[in-house]
Amino acid sequence: MKRFLPLLAIVALVFPALVPAGAADVSVNFFYENLEGGNWYQIADYGYVWQPEAAATESWRPYTDGYWAYSDQGWTWVSYEDFGWATYHYGRWARLADYGWCWVPGTEWGPAWVSWRAGGDSVGWAPLPPAGDRVETVYESRPIDNTVDVQFGIGPSYYNFVDLRFFGEPMLRPRIYGYDRNIFFLENTVNITNIVYNNAIVYNYGPDYALLSRYSTRPIPRLTIERENIAPLQALRAGEITKVQGNKLHLAAPERLVAAPANQFAPKIKGRISQPKLEKGWANVNDPALQNRLEQKFRNENPKNIPKPDFQPGENVAKVQTRVAGESSVNRHNVKKERAPRANVRGNGSSGSEGDLQKHERKAQRRVERQGFNNSGATTPNFSRNVGNREGMNRRERRFDRQQIRANNQVLR
């Protein structure tokens, strides 16, 4: 065997294409050097965290500007945001009191890092928070199950809830219910989170794909993940580190990053927060008895006893939405409106504004409009993240979609 080693070394030098381009170790420094559209901060207990510019306003949330697809690794979030290749597939999200949402980097690629709830007419998801542990801020390499709400204290305002029929929409932000109604949805859903590992690969299970497919007014995309033999930096510069084409999700993002070395590259930071206050979604619940009741419910939930939908597939959407709006309004007096986070870390200038969010939303909407659904009856919609594609969606269909979104927003208000 030894006599072949020099030959193999020569082959690797002469024919570098035979060596996988992404085989070299990539550290978390890759995030520090390549994330755009936001700012890095140094925060006690969490180290370096990153905040999108749009997150300086209260209306921005993680896991909203995009859609869900079902891949061979389970539920996969496909984002329209330029930073989505990193922030929704590695690490955790923390909502810091007074500052807003910040992303804590991690080293494992996953289809999405969320807690799932389902039951009745709705399904919801919440970004997983960091553990708040100096030893292991981003808990990795172990399963995450339906006890996650209890284990990490996830509260109402972390969740995004939508009607079952809107789950297959190409842009979910306009379909998300108002957050002041989340108490109602928490009381009528159970946690069904099921993130597991198989041969060190992360699988994100949760909602029943067959059930959602029956109720969704649009086909829910089915994607096959294909790992690309290309260096991550090269793919990122070409806009192809995460790309959906047809029914395939092409990935050049590393499956696992290595921890930063002791002499790690430090990102250029915009500010420091010495005493961060992690807010996990309970700050707006005024009634302690209500919080205790919900926490007790979380401890007793059985993921096998999911409440069934109250309507049949194809039932009038506006009718059901109006009924849900009426039922959920009974809990609004127990929830106060969210306060907008401060626009910046003290002494470091503005980190964002409502104008930033509007530009961010317009950019995401243009990406939605560039993508087309295959409405010919095929099981998988035809998506392409980097290729403008209006095939299968004519003007009448796009106009109908805009009318549906406006109607839905009026009901939610």
C-alpha positions in Angstrom: 0.0 0.0 0.0 2.8 2.4 0.9 4.3 2.3 -2.6 1.0 3.7 -4.0 0.9 6.7 -1.7 3.4 8.8 -3.7 1.4 7.9 -6.8 -1.8 9.1 -5.2 -0.2 12.4 -4.1 1.0 13.0 -7.7 -2.5 12.3 -9.0 -4.0 14.8 -6.6 -1.5 17.4 -7.7 -1.8 16.8 -11.4 -5.5 16.2 -11.4 -7.0 18.5 -8.7 -10.5 18.1 -10.2 -10.5 14.6 -8.8 -10.3 15.9 -5.3 -13.7 17.2 -4.0 -13.7 21.0 -4.1 -15.6 21.2 -0.8 -13.6 18.6 1.0 -11.3 21.0 2.8 -12.4 22.0 6.3 -14.4 25.2 6.4 -14.6 27.0 9.8 -17.2 29.4 11.1 -14.9 32.2 9.9 -16.7 31.6 6.6 -19.7 33.4 8.1 -17.7 36.3 9.4 -16.2 37.0 6.0 -19.2 36.4 3.8 -22.5 37.5 5.4 -24.0 40.6 3.9 -26.9 42.8 4.7 -26.4 43.1 8.4 -23.9 43.7 11.2 -21.9 41.7 13.7 -22.1 42.3 17.4 -20.1 40.8 20.3 -22.5 39.7 23.0 -21.7 38.3 26.5 -22.4 34.5 26.7 -23.0 34.1 23.0 -19.8 35.5 21.4 -20.3 37.0 17.9 -23.8 37.2 16.6 -25.2 38.7 13.4 -28.2 40.9 12.9 -29.9 41.6 9.6 -30.5 45.3 8.9 -34.2 44.5 8.5 -34.3 43.0 12.0 -34.1 46.5 13.6 -37.9 46.8 13.1 -40.5 44.9 15.1 -42.3 43.5 12.1 -39.4 41.4 10.8 -39.2 37.8 11.9 -36.9 34.8 11.0 -38.5 32.1 8.7 -41.1 34.4 7.1 -39.7 35.5 3.7 -39.7 32.2 1.9 -41.6 28.9 1.7 -41.5 25.4 3.0 -40.5 22.4 0.8 -40.4 18.8 1.7 -37.0 17.3 0.8 -35.3 14.0 1.4 -34.1 15.5 4.7 -37.6 16.6 5.8 -39.1 20.1 6.0 -36.7 22.5 4.4 -36.9 26.3 4.5 -36.2 28.0 1.2 -35.5 31.7 1.8 -35.6 34.7 -0.5 -33.2 36.6 1.7 -29.6 36.9 0.6 -28.3 35.7 4.0 -30.8 32.8 4.2 -28.2 30.2 3.0 -26.5 30.6 6.4 -29.0 31.9 9.0 -31.8 29.3 8.4 -29.6 26.2 8.0 -26.9 26.7 10.7 -27.1 28.0 14.3 -30.0 29.5 16.3 -32.0 32.7 16.6 -32.1 34.9 19.7 -34.5 37.7 20.3 -32.7 40.2 22.6 -34.8 42.6 24.6 -34.4 46.2 23.2 -32.3 45.0 20.3 -34.4 42.5 18.3 -33.6 39.2 16.5 -29.9 38.1 16.2 -28.4 35.0 14.7 -26.0 32.8 16.7 -23.7 30.8 14.3 -23.6 27.0 14.4 -21.6 24.3 12.7 -24.2 21.8 11.4 -26.2 22.2 8.3 -29.9 21.4 8.7 -32.9 21.8 6.5 -34.3 24.2 9.1 -33.9 24.7 12.9 -37.5 25.2 14.2 -40.0 24.0 16.7 -43.2 22.8 15.1 -46.8 22.9 16.3 -49.9 21.6 14.6 -53.6 21.0 15.3 -57.0 22.0 14.1 -56.9 24.5 11.2 -53.3 25.7 11.7 -49.7 24.8 11.6 -46.9 26.9 13.2 -43.1 27.1 13.5 -40.7 29.0 15.7 -37.0 29.6 15.4 -35.0 27.5 18.0 -33.3 29.8 20.5 -29.8 29.2 21.9 -29.4 27.3 25.0 -27.9 30.2 26.9 -25.1 27.9 28.1 -21.5 29.1 28.0 -20.4 25.5 27.3 -22.8 24.8 24.5 -24.7 27.8 23.2 -25.8 26.1 20.0 -26.8 22.5 21.0 -25.9 20.2 18.2 -25.5 16.5 17.3 -28.5 15.3 19.3 -32.2 14.9 18.6 -34.7 17.6 19.3 -38.2 16.4 20.1 -41.7 17.7 21.1 -40.5 18.8 24.5 -38.6 21.7 23.0 -41.1 24.3 24.1 -40.6 23.2 27.7 -36.9 22.6 27.5 -36.0 26.0 26.1 -39.0 28.0 27.3 -40.3 29.0 23.9 -43.3 31.3 24.2 -46.2 32.6 22.0 -44.6 35.4 20.1 -41.8 33.2 18.7 -44.3 31.3 16.6 -45.5 31.9 13.0 -49.0 30.4 12.4 -50.7 29.9 9.1 -53.9 28.3 7.9 -53.4 24.8 6.6 -54.5 25.8 3.1 -51.8 28.5 2.8 -48.9 26.3 3.8 -47.9 25.7 0.2 -47.7 29.4 -0.7 -44.6 30.7 -2.5 -44.4 33.6 0.0 -45.6 32.9 3.5 -45.2 36.3 5.2 -48.5 37.6 3.9 -50.3 34.5 5.2 -49.0 34.5 8.7 -51.7 35.4 11.4 -51.2 38.4 13.6 -49.0 37.5 16.6 -51.5 38.7 19.1 -53.6 35.6 18.2 -50.9 33.1 19.0 -52.4 32.3 22.4 -55.4 30.8 20.7 -53.2 28.7 18.4 -51.0 27.5 21.2 -54.1 26.3 23.1 -55.4 24.4 20.0 -52.1 22.8 18.8 -49.5 20.4 20.1 -45.8 20.4 19.6 -44.7 17.9 17.0 -41.0 18.8 16.6 -38.9 15.8 15.5 -35.3 16.6 14.5 -33.3 13.5 14.2 -29.8 12.3 13.1 -29.0 9.4 10.8 -25.3 8.9 9.9 -24.6 12.5 11.1 -27.2 13.9 8.7 -29.9 16.1 10.1 -33.6 15.3 9.3 -36.3 17.8 10.1 -39.7 16.0 10.5 -42.8 17.4 12.0 -46.1 18.1 10.3 -47.6 15.3 8.3 -46.8 16.0 4.6 -49.8 13.9 3.3 -52.2 15.9 5.5 -50.9 19.2 4.5 -50.9 18.2 0.9 -54.6 17.4 1.1 -55.5 20.8 2.6 -53.0 23.1 0.8 -54.5 25.1 -2.1 -51.2 24.9 -3.8 -48.9 21.8 -4.3 -46.2 21.6 -1.6 -42.8 21.4 -3.3 -41.0 18.1 -3.1 -37.2 18.5 -3.4 -34.2 16.2 -3.8 -31.0 17.5 -2.1 -27.9 17.3 -4.3 -24.6 18.1 -2.8 -22.4 20.0 -5.3 -18.7 19.3 -5.8 -17.7 23.0 -5.6 -15.9 25.1 -3.1 -18.4 27.0 -0.9 -16.7 30.4 -1.5 -16.8 29.9 -5.2 -20.4 28.8 -5.0 -21.4 31.8 -2.9 -19.8 34.3 -5.3 -21.7 32.7 -8.1 -25.0 32.8 -6.2 -25.2 29.1 -6.1 -24.4 28.0 -2.6 -28.1 27.2 -2.2 -30.2 27.0 -5.3 -33.5 25.4 -6.2 -34.0 24.3 -9.8 -37.1 22.3 -10.7 -37.4 19.6 -8.0 -33.8 19.7 -6.9 -32.1 21.7 -4.1 -28.5 22.1 -5.1 -26.2 22.7 -2.1 -22.6 23.8 -2.0 -23.0 24.8 1.7 -20.7 22.7 3.9 -22.5 19.9 5.7 -20.5 20.6 8.8 -18.1 23.4 9.7 -15.2 23.1 12.1 -15.0 25.3 15.2 -13.0 28.4 14.8 -9.4 28.1 16.0 -8.1 29.9 19.1 -6.6 32.6 16.9 -9.8 32.9 14.9 -10.5 35.8 12.6 -12.7 38.3 14.4 -15.4 40.0 12.4 -15.7 43.7 12.3 -18.3 44.4 15.0 -20.7 47.3 15.2 -21.2 47.1 19.0 -21.0 45.1 22.2 -23.8 44.1 24.5 -22.4 43.2 28.0 -25.7 42.2 29.6 -28.0 40.6 27.0 -31.6 39.7 28.0 -32.8 36.7 26.0 -36.5 37.1 25.3 -38.2 33.8 24.4 -41.6 34.9 23.5 -43.3 35.5 26.8 -42.7 39.3 27.3 -46.1 40.2 25.9 -48.2 37.9 28.1 -49.7 40.0 30.8 -51.5 37.3 32.8 -49.2 35.1 35.0 -52.0 32.5 35.3 -52.3 32.3 31.5 -48.6 31.7 31.2 -48.7 29.0 33.9 -51.6 27.3 32.1 -49.8 27.3 28.8 -46.6 25.9 30.3 -48.6 23.2 32.0 -50.2 22.4 28.7 -46.8 22.1 27.0 -45.7 19.6 29.6 -48.7 17.4 29.1 -48.9 17.4 25.3 -49.0 14.2 23.4 -47.7 14.5 19.7 -49.9 11.6 18.8 -53.1 13.4 19.8 -53.2 16.2 17.2 -56.6 17.9 17.0 -58.1 17.3 13.6 -59.0 20.2 11.2 -62.5 21.7 11.6 -63.1 21.9 7.9 -62.8 19.8 4.8 -60.2 20.2 2.0 -61.5 22.9 -0.5 -63.8 24.6 2.0 -64.2 28.4 1.5 -61.0 30.1 2.8 -62.6 33.4 3.8 -65.3 31.7 5.8 -62.9 29.8 7.9 -60.5 32.7 8.3 -63.4 34.9 9.6 -64.4 32.2 12.1 -60.8 31.8 13.4 -60.4 35.6 13.7 -63.5 35.7 15.9 -62.4 32.8 18.1 -58.9 34.0 18.6 -59.9 37.5 19.5 -61.0 36.3 23.0 -57.4 36.0 24.1 -56.2 39.4 22.8 -56.8 41.2 26.1 -54.2 39.0 27.7 -51.5 40.0 25.2 -49.9 43.4 24.8 -48.6 44.7 21.5 -44.9 44.2 20.9 -42.6 47.1 21.5 -40.2 47.9 18.6 -36.6 47.1 19.5 -34.2 49.9 19.7 -32.7 50.7 16.3 -29.1 50.3 17.4 -26.6 49.2 20.0 -25.9 52.2 22.2 -23.3 54.5 20.8 -22.8 52.8 17.4 -25.3 54.5 15.1 -28.4 53.2 13.4 -28.5 49.5 12.5 -31.7 49.7 10.5 -35.0 51.5 9.9 -38.4 50.9 8.6 -37.0 51.9 5.2 -34.6 49.0 5.4 -37.4 46.6 6.0 -39.5 48.1 3.1 -36.5 47.7 0.7 -36.0 44.2 2.1 -39.7 43.3 1.5 -39.7 44.7 -2.0 -36.6 42.7 -2.9 -38.2 39.5 -1.6 -41.4 40.2 -3.5 -39.5 40.7 -6.7 -37.9 37.3 -6.2 -41.4 35.7 -5.6 -42.6 37.3 -8.9 -39.6 36.0 -10.8 -40.5 32.4 -9.8 -43.3 30.5 -11.5 -45.4 27.6 -10.3 -46.1 24.6 -12.5 -49.9 24.6 -12.4 -50.3 21.9 -14.9 -51.2 19.4 -12.1 -47.7 18.2 -11.5 -46.9 17.1 -7.9 -43.9 19.4 -7.7 -44.2 23.2 -8.4 -41.5 24.5 -10.7 -39.1 26.7 -8.7 -35.9 28.3 -9.7 -34.1 30.6 -7.3 -31.7 32.1 -9.7 -33.5 31.9 -13.0 -36.4 34.3 -13.8 -39.2 31.9 -14.5 -42.8 32.9 -15.1 -43.7 29.7 -16.8 -47.1 28.3 -15.7 -48.2 31.5 -14.0 -50.0 33.9 -16.4 -51.3 37.4 -15.6 -54.7 36.3 -14.5 -53.2 33.8 -12.0 -50.8 36.4 -10.6 -53.6 38.9 -10.3 -55.7 36.4 -8.5 -52.9 35.7 -6.0 -52.5 39.4 -5.3 -56.3 39.6 -4.6 -56.1 36.6 -2.3 -53.2 38.1 -0.3 -55.0 41.4 0.1 -58.2 39.7 1.2 -56.3 37.6 3.7 -54.5 40.6 5.1 -57.9 42.4 5.6 -59.2 39.5 7.6 -56.1 39.3 9.7 -56.3 43.0 10.6 
